């Protein structure tokens, strides 16, 4: 039996994702799984250090570190769609040398991004 207590289904995926910080710095990562509320990203150690210096997922003030997510998904009816989502960095863990997994929680969606993500997840779930 799984311990997974998530409220929304999570799909496995391999999507290139770009994280953007407040200064406009871009960090390339790979989404390993995705849901309506967050995703797990994979990156190397130097990228993780830039995203969460010293492994800290919170700011000096104690608030979760926030970044913008940029990715594209393919929908059956409309083709490629761009998603723009604001996220908070929730966790960081090293799974092996130079392989870091970052858990992010979605906190805001630009434009139609939520509905596009919802449609993509619906299309990706097994029947």
N, C-alpha and C positions, 0 to 999 in steps of 0.2 A: 504494500500500500504506500502511496506517495505522501510525503509530508508537505506537498505544495499546497499552500493556502491562498494562492492568488485568486482574486475575484474575476479575472478575465483570462481567457485562453491565451497561451503564448505559443507562437509558431516558431519553429526553427527556420533560420534563413541565413544567407550569406550575402549581405548587401554592403557595398561601400557606403560609409557615412562620414560626413565632414562635421566636426564640432567647431564652433566659432566662439571665441571668448569675447569679453567686453571691449577689448582693444582691436578686434578684427583679426586676431591670429587664428589660423585654420589648422586643425589637427586631423589627419586622416585616420580613420578607424574602420573596423568591420563589424557590422551587426551580426550577432550569432543567434539571437532570438528577439522576438518583438511581440508586444501586446498593445492594447489601447492605453495602458498606463505607464509603460516603460520598455526598456530593452537592455540587453547585455551586449557590451561592445568588447572587441578584442583589439589590443594595440601592443606595440613594443615598449620597452622600458623608457627610452627617451621621450616618447610621446606621452606616456602616462605621467612622467615627471613634469611635463609642461602643462598637462591638464590638471593634475593635483600635486603641486610641489610638495616634496617630502612625504607623499602618500596621504596628505590631508584632504579629506573630502569636504571640509567646511572652511569658510573664510575665517579671518582673525576674529570677527564679531560672533562667530559660532553658527552662522547661517550656512545652509548647504551651498556649495559652489554651483553657480548656474552658468549654463552654456546654451547656445543655439544649435539645434540639430538640422542638418540639411541632407536629405536623401531622396532618391527617386524610386518609385515602384511602378510595376507594369500592371494595368487593369485590363481585363478582357474587352470591355466596351469602349474605354476612352484612351487606351494606350498608356504611354509613360506620363506619370504625374509626379510633380515635385511636392515634397512635404517640408514644411518649416515648422519646427516645434521647439519650444523652450523647455529645458530640462534641468533637473538638479542632480548632481553627482551624489549617489547614495552609498556606494561601496567600491572598493578597489581591492583586488587580490591577485597575487602572482600565482599562476598555475604551473609554470615552469620558467626556467631562465629566459628572460626577454619575451615572455608571453603574459600579458596583464589583462585581466577581465575587469571591466568597469560596469557597474550597475547604475543606470540612470532612471529617474522617475520623470514622467512628463508633467509639466506644470502649466503649459499654455500652448495653444495651437494658433497659427496664423491662417487667416482666410478659411479655406475649405479643407485644411489638412486633417482635421479629425475625421471628417466624413470619408476622405480618400483612404486614410489608414483603416478605418472600419471596413470599407469595401474590400481593401486588399486582404485583410485578415479573414474576412468571410470567404473570399475566393480561395484562400490558401488552406483553410481548415478541411480535414477529411470529411467526407459525407457521412 
